[in-house]
Amino acid sequence: AQTVTQSQPEMSVQEAETVTLSCTYDTSESDYYLFWYKQPPSRQMILVIRQEAYKQQNATENRFSVNFQKAAKSFSLKISDSQLGDAAMYFCACGSEKLVFGKGTKLTVNP
Amino acid sequence: DVKVTQSSRYLVKRTGEKVFLECVQDMDHENMFWYRQDPGLGLRLIYFSYDVKMKEKGDIPEGYSVSREKKERFSLILESASTNQTSMYLCASSPDRVSTDTQYFGPGTRLTVL
């Protein structure tokens, strides 16, 4: 069975600063994908960034980047130059045919 | 843009009622999913479907059933609603089964069972 662990229920960051959200996972699959999703308050869940496990290069999407450590089964999300609009619940997910989600990290951005 | 819509944003039902939650996607996606989201528990997969009339159990299927008569529509059914099914229900779709592609989510239905 796959498991995803987000050890930080809540995090806060000052506007314009950098924050890193942690995620570890466990899977027996050899071919799998990793995702970070964002759920703003009362709004739809949207994809932030996606990483194929067979790729060693860390995915980057504008101010969002990941630190993928396959041997350690770690997949952290770094948000640079944090903005007020980044405030949301962030979910890490892992899977092949279906996804398993972590319990989420609530990010607060302070002005 | 992919659009996933859910029939209701808020729903209040009584214990024992039969409840239908509807989800429609407009991008001809093969896969559709139903999750429930509870504080401190994240998202948990209830059922998913790879094709019309096909369904697979997720991690917590007890007390739920699903129907997929048309490719674009995936319904979640609570045969006899109970208070422990009070939750946020999220529908999602993704393009195909070949690889785990990005899932696109609907706005959610917050169901309260009294």
Interface residues (C-beta under 8 A of the other chain):
Chain A: V4 Q6 P9 Y32 Y33 F35 Y37 R43 Q44 M45 I46 L47 R50 F91 A93 G95 S96 E97 K98 L99 V100 F101 G102 K103 G104
Chain B: F33 Y35 G40 L41 G42 L43 R44 L45 F48 E56 G58 D59 L90 A92 R97 S99 T100 T102 Q103 Y104 F105 G106 P107 G108
